[in-house]
Amino acid sequence: MSARDTLKLLRAYESPNVTFIEEDGSWPIVWERARGMHVWDANRKRYLDLTAAFGVCAAGHANARVVKAGQRQMSKLLHAMGDVHPHRLKGELARQLSAMTFERWAKRRGRTIFCNSGFEAVEAALKTALLATGRWKVIAFEGGYHGLGYGALNTTHREMFRTPFARQLGKFGHFVTFPVTDKDAVEVTIAVEDALRTGEVGAVLVEPVQGRGGVRIPSAELLPMLRRVCDAHGALLIVDEVYTGFGRTGRWFACEHTQTVPDLICLGKALAGGFPISACVGDAALIERAWPISEGEAMHTSTFLGHPVGCAMALAQIAEIKHRRLVDLSAASGKYLLQLLGEIKHRQLQCEVRGLGLMAGVELRTADGGPATNTALQVIKEMLKNGFILLPEGGGNVIGFTPPLIISRGQIKQAVGALSRVLLKIA
């Protein structure tokens, strides 16, 4: 089947609000296969993937260790019974996640609620906060993205996602500014503390780096300040590391840049390298206080909870990241990427470069400071023609870089060189 035939099928049978298709055929490409850093489309053209497919393929597309783990598990046990009859790997992965988080951070055990997608991990955290504190409101941040399920949607800031469904939402999210300077962090923390004093707020939910919000990096003071005010008022600190986890920012988890230990951490995307599995991991004492012991019917569960194939691939993915020292590589490669991006100059455009590890963004603004959204989208489409996959972030004027952590310096140089040339050509 040709790419054109596939897009015809999607136009005819998929909901019209899902896949964006340009009339001239310039977007999207139809993926056929992928391995390592590269993707091949239905026309056999090869692309360098600078997105890691939404940050999922941290150890590379179709990583051999991860694929083999999934294949072995599929041939042995394809499906188990989530919250009823468990399988061995679910226990092993829960123990591994505890060791990687709360045991490593604070010498305390962690407990895991397994889920399928990132927003479900966030919703598990929100439920935990309500059960643990008895308070129904949650503080979230402007620009934040925590998924589109009806629970998580209360804390996702962008109006295009929330407004059409506002009448059906619980409206328990209260938004404050996402601070990028130390001064802003102090002011925001004061606002958070004022909200906590009402006695209605049970949790603060934050991304250590806003990904879809435009690769926005907060003041280094933010997380430690939030930790202090949450402790002072008996609220929980939830970090959403669905995007930033597993080495993306040059640490295993982005909260480690400020040595901040959360109460709950939400994980997904790169957890299994391509299989839909996520997790909410919390301090064991907190989880035990919030959730009752099961008496045969779980209060929070799903058919595919802790899926055996997902658990097998997650264990293999974690082992591969450790074996190849990809967290350290992400930190070093990220510095090199930022250095090269910072050398891009343009007469008509303002280019602001920011990033942490291999999570970087180039924000394009016009000469008068307005968002150069159309230019950014043109650049991304032209880069696709030239064999590079990129995505827009923020309001559309930020070109995001979240490549697989295995990217080489040569590939980084090749990609940034192509971007520089395309910017000159288009603008």
N, C-alpha and C positions, 0 to 999 in steps of 0.2 A: 504494500500500500504506500502510495506517495505521500509526501507531507501535505500536499494540497488536498488529497482525499481525506486524510485525518482531520484537517481543519474543517472540511465540509461536514464531516460527521459531528464534530463538536458544535458547529453552528446550528446544526439541525436538532441535536439530541441533548446537549448539555445546557444547563441553565445559562441564560445570556449574560448573567452578571459575573461569571467566573473567568473564563479565558478571554483576554483582550486580543483581538485579531485585527491587524491593520488591513485595510482594503487592498493596498498595493502589495501585500505579501511580505513586507519587510520585517514583520513581527507577528508571531513568535517563530522560533525554529522548533521543529519536532525532534525530540531526542530519540536516538536509536540505541546507543550504548555509551558507557562511560567507564574509564579506568584511570586511576591515579589522578593527575591534574587535568585530564582531557575528557571532552564530550564529543561524540560524533552524532551528527544529525541524520535524518532519513535520506539525505542526499550524499551521505558519506563525507561531508565536510567536517574537519576537525577544529575544535575550539579549545582555548585555554580557559578553564573555569575559574573566575575570580570571585565566585560567590560560595563555593563549596555546597551548592544547592541549598541555599538558605542557612549555611553554616553547619549543615548536617555531616558532611563527609570530611571530618577533621583529619582522619588518617588516610584520606584519598578515596576516590570513587572505587567501589568494588575491591576494597582492600582484601588481599588474599586470606589473611588470618580471619577476618570478620566473616567473609563469605563462606569459608570452609566450616566455621563454627555454626553458621546458620544452616548449611546443607546437612551437616552431621545431625543437628538437632531435628531438622525436618524429617529425616529418614527414621529417626528413633521415636520422637514424640512431637507431633505437630501442634497439638492443642491439649491443654489441661483445663481444670475447672477452677478458675480464678480464686474465689474465696471459699471453696468447699474442699476439694481434694487437690492439694498442692503438688509441686514437683521440686526436685532438689535444687535446681538453678535459681529459683526465686529466693530461697534462703541464702544461697551463696552471694547473689547480687546485693541483697539487703545488707549482708555483713560487709561486703566490699564498700558499699556506699557509706556505711557507718564509719569504716576505717579511714576513708578518704576525707570525711568532713569532720564530724564532731569529735571523733577519737583523736584525729590529727590536730585539730584546732584547740581543743579544751580538755582532752583526756576524759571525755564523756561519751557514752554510747549514743548512737543515733538510731531512730526507728523510721521506717519507710512506708509510705503509702504509694503503691504503684498505680500508674495511670497509662493512658494511651497517647495523649497529645499534650503539648505545653500548657494550653489553657486549662486542661483538666488538673494538672499539677497545681496551678494557681488556685483553682477552685477548692482543691483539697486543703490547701493552706488557709484559705478564707474560712472554710468550715471549721478547721482546727482552732483558728483564732476565736471564733464565736463560742465554740464549746469551752475553750480554756478560760476565756475572760468574761463571758456573758454579755459582751458589748457588741453591738451590731454594726457600727460604722467603721470605715476603713479610710485612712489617708493614702492617697496616691498622688502621682506627679503629672503636671502638664507635659504633654509630649510622650507620655508613657504608653506602652503597648503590652498588654498582658493576655491577649487572645480575645476571641469573639463569642465564646459561650456566654449564656445569659448571666452567669455569676461573674465571670472575668470581665465582661463588657462594662460592668459598673465601674471598673477601675481603668479601663482603656480610654484614653483622653480624646482621641480624634473624633470630631463630631460626625463625620460621614459614616462611621461605624455605629454610633450610638443613637443619633437623632431619629432614624426611621423606626426604632424599636423602643423609644423612650417610655411610652405608655405601659410597656410590659416589664420594665426594669424595676428592681428594688430600690435603686437610687441611694445606695448606702455609701457610695464613694464620694469623698471630699478631696478636691484637687488643690494642690499648692504648687508654686513655681519650682522648676527643676534648676537648682543653683549651679552655676559653673565657676563662680568666684567665691573666695573665702567670705567676703562681705555678704554676698547673697546667701551663703550657707547659714550664716549666723541669723539673718533675718528670717529665713525659711524655718529654721529650727525653733525660733520664737513663736512663729505662727503655728507650727506643729504642736508645740507645748501648750499653747492656748487652747487648741482643739482637744488635746488630751485631757485638759482640766475639766472639760464638760462631763467626763465620765461616760461618754457614749462611744468613744473610739477604742476599739480593741486591738487594732494593728496598723502598722505603717508598712506599705508595700512599695518597693523601690527596685529599679534596675540599676546595678552598679555602673553600667554604661547603657544609655538608651540607644538601641540598635535601629529599629524602624523609626524612631524619633529623630534620626539624623546623625547617628554616631556621636552623640553628645556625652562628654565626659564630665562628671560633676566635680566640684571642689573636693579635694582630698579630705576636707573637714566634714563632709556631709554624713557619711556612714557612721563615723565615731560619734558625732553629735546625736544622730538619730538613736544610736545604741544607748546613749546616756539618758535621753529624755524618755525613751520607752521603758528603761529600767526604773526610772523615777516614778512613772505613772502606771506601772503594771501592764503595759501594752506589749504586744509582740512585734518584733522586727522581722519582716519577711523579705528576703532578697530573691528576685526573679532572675535566675541565671540560666534560663532556658536557652538564651542566645550566647551568653558570655562564658558558660561553663566548659570544662574539659580542655583548657589550654588556649582558648580563643584569644584572651588578652595577655598572654605571657605568664599567667599563673594558672594553677588548676582551676581556681574559681576567682572571679574578679574581686570579691570582697576581701581577698587575701592581700590586695595591694595596700589596704589600710588596716590590716590585722583586725578586722571587724568580724566577730562571731555572731551570726544571726540566730534567731530562734527556729526559723524554718527556711529551707532553701528549695527552690523549684528548679528542676532539671528536665532537659529534653533534648531536642535536636541532635547534637553530636553524641548523645549517650550510647546509641547503638549503631551509629554510622549509616543509617538508612532504614532501619526497622522502626515503625511507630510505637515507641515506648517512652514513658516519662516517669518522673518520680517527684514526690514531695518528701523531703527528708527533714526530720525535726529532732531536737533534743529529746532523748528517750523519756526523761521525767515529764516533759511537757506533753508529749504524745500520750503517755500513760494516764496523765491527769485529764486530758481532754476527751479521749475516746474510751468507752467502756469495753471490757473484755467481751468478745463475741460469744453469744449463746446460741449460735446456729444461723443467725441472720445478720449479715453485716449492714451497718447503716450507710456505708459508702463503698460501693463496689461496681464492677462491670464484668461482662462476659470474658473479656480478653485481659483482665487484670494480671500483670506479671506474666505475660505470655512466654512460654518456654523458648520459642525461637528468639524473641526479643531479648530475653535474659542471656541466652547463649551468646548472641552477637554483642551485647553490651559488655559482658565479661571479656570477650575477645578484643573489643575496641579499647577498653581501658588498658588491657595488657599490651596492646600495640602502641598506644600513646606512651606508656611507660618505657617499653623496650626501645623505642626509637627516639626517646627523649624529646618528644614533640612539643612539650610545654616550653622547654628551654629554647628550642628552635623557633617557636612562635615569638618569643621575646626578642631574640636576635634578628630574625627576619623582619619583624615589625619595625624595629629601629631603622633598618636599611630601607624599608618601604617608605617610611615617613621622611627619611632623608631625601630620597629621590623625588617624592611627590612635592616636597618643599622647594625643590629647585625649579619647578614649573613656573614660568612667568608669562603673563599675558597683558597686552596693552589695553584691551577693551573690557576685560573681566577681572574681578577680584576673586582670588582663589584662596580660601582658608582651608588649611590641612590640619587634621587632628586624628588621633588614634591611640590605641593601647594594644600592644601586641599586634596580631594580625586581624585587628578590627579597626579599619581606618576609613575616613571619609574626606572627600574634597567638596567643599561647599562653594558653589558658583554664584556670584552676585554681579549685577551690572555695575557700570561705572558709578551710578548714583546710589548704589547700595541695595537695590531691590533684588529679590530672588530671581536668578536666571534659570527658571524652571524649564522653559522651552529649549534653551541651549543645552542644558544638562541631558534632557531626554534625547535630543538630536545626537549628542556625543555618544550616549549609550547605544543608540541604534547603529551609529557609524562604527563603533567599536565591535559590535556584533558582526557587521559585514566583514570586518577585518579579522574575525576569528577570536574575539575576546568576549566572554560573558560577564556582564556587570548588571547591577540593579540600582535604581534610584532609591534614596531614603529621605526621611524628613518630609518636607512638603513637595519633594520631587526635584529639588535643586542640589541635592547632595549625592555625589557618586560614591557608592559604598564599595569597600574592598574587604571581603571576608573569605579569602581563598583557603583551600585545604592547607593544613599546617605543614605539609610536605613540600610546599612550593620552594623552588631553588632561587638563588640570587639572580641567576641568568634569566629565569622566567619573570622575576619581579622587574628586572631592568628592561626586558622586552615589553612587558605590559605598560610600564610607565612611559617608555619611549613612544609607544603607539598612542597612548593617551595624549601626550604632549603634541604630537603631530596632528591628531584629530581636532584638538582644541584650536590649534592655529588655523586649520582648514575651515572649521565650521563658524568660528566667531571672528 
